[in-house]
Amino acid sequence: MSIDLSKMSKDELVALQKDVAAAIKDFDKRKKKEALIAAQKAVQEFGFSLEEVLGGRNAGAKVAPRYRNPSNPDQTWTGRGRKPLWVVDALNSGKSLDDLAI
């Protein structure tokens, strides 16, 4: 399939770019699913589940929050990653992480 890009308008090129990005994302999603199925079959041949082989690790598992915003209890932070603004503000105002601990 050959497309003459030089004859396309900018809007057509942008639409094509979006379509290509979506197609790549869909392709990667399908390939990951195929890889997961192949990995599951491979470990089953040895009498294990994928979870057993990977040590029961659940990628993306939720981590319990360790800190809570005293002025808004709905705002919590696990202590991982970038500090939320409310944590930065509290630390700048003289509080410590111990003051915010749950």
C-alpha positions as CSV (number, residue, x, y, z in Angstrom):
1,M,0.0,0.0,0.0
2,S,1.5,3.3,-1.1
3,I,0.0,6.7,-0.2
4,D,1.2,9.9,-1.9
5,L,1.6,12.1,1.2
6,S,2.6,15.1,-0.9
7,K,-1.0,15.3,-2.3
8,M,-2.7,15.3,1.1
9,S,-3.8,18.4,3.0
10,K,-2.5,19.1,6.5
11,D,-5.9,18.0,8.0
12,E,-5.7,14.7,6.1
13,L,-2.1,14.2,7.3
14,V,-3.1,14.9,10.9
15,A,-6.0,12.4,10.6
16,L,-3.7,9.8,9.1
17,Q,-1.2,10.4,11.9
18,K,-3.9,9.8,14.5
19,D,-5.1,6.7,12.7
20,V,-1.6,5.3,12.5
21,A,-1.0,6.0,16.2
22,A,-4.2,4.2,17.1
23,A,-3.3,1.3,14.9
24,I,0.1,0.9,16.5
25,K,-1.5,1.0,20.0
26,D,-4.0,-1.6,19.0
27,F,-1.2,-3.8,17.4
28,D,0.8,-3.6,20.6
29,K,-2.2,-4.5,22.7
30,R,-2.9,-7.6,20.6
31,K,0.7,-8.7,20.7
32,K,0.9,-8.3,24.5
33,K,-2.2,-10.4,24.8
34,E,-0.7,-13.1,22.5
35,A,2.5,-13.0,24.6
36,L,0.6,-13.4,27.8
37,I,-1.3,-16.4,26.5
38,A,1.9,-17.9,25.2
39,A,3.6,-17.4,28.6
40,Q,0.7,-18.9,30.4
41,K,0.8,-22.0,28.2
42,A,4.5,-22.3,28.6
43,V,4.4,-22.3,32.4
44,Q,1.4,-24.7,32.4
45,E,3.6,-27.2,30.6
46,F,5.8,-27.3,33.8
47,G,2.8,-27.5,36.1
48,F,2.8,-23.9,37.3
49,S,0.6,-20.8,36.9
50,L,2.1,-17.6,35.7
51,E,1.5,-16.0,39.1
52,E,3.5,-18.8,40.8
53,V,6.4,-18.3,38.4
54,L,6.4,-14.5,38.8
55,G,6.3,-14.8,42.6
56,G,2.7,-13.8,43.0
57,R,3.6,-10.2,42.1
58,N,0.6,-8.3,40.8
59,A,1.9,-5.5,38.6
60,G,0.0,-2.3,39.3
61,A,-1.3,-3.5,42.6
62,K,-2.6,-0.7,44.8
63,V,-0.4,0.4,47.7
64,A,-2.0,1.6,50.9
65,P,-1.8,5.3,51.5
66,R,0.7,6.4,54.2
67,Y,-0.1,10.1,54.4
68,R,-3.4,12.1,54.6
69,N,-4.0,15.8,54.1
70,P,-5.3,17.1,57.5
71,S,-7.4,19.8,55.8
72,N,-8.9,17.4,53.3
73,P,-9.0,13.7,54.4
74,D,-10.0,12.6,50.9
75,Q,-6.5,13.4,49.7
76,T,-3.9,10.7,50.5
77,W,-0.5,9.8,49.3
78,T,1.3,6.4,49.3
79,G,4.8,8.0,49.8
80,R,5.8,6.9,46.3
81,G,6.4,9.0,43.3
82,R,6.1,12.7,43.1
83,K,4.8,14.5,46.2
84,P,1.4,16.0,45.8
85,L,1.1,19.8,46.1
86,W,-0.7,19.5,49.5
87,V,2.4,17.5,50.9
88,V,4.8,20.1,49.5
89,D,2.7,22.9,51.0
90,A,2.6,21.2,54.4
91,L,6.4,20.6,54.4
92,N,7.0,24.2,53.4
93,S,4.8,25.4,56.2
94,G,7.0,23.6,58.8
95,K,5.2,20.2,59.1
96,S,7.0,16.9,58.7
97,L,5.9,13.8,57.0
98,D,5.3,12.3,60.5
99,D,2.6,15.0,61.0
100,L,0.8,13.7,57.9
101,A,1.2,10.0,58.6
102,I,-2.0,8.0,58.8
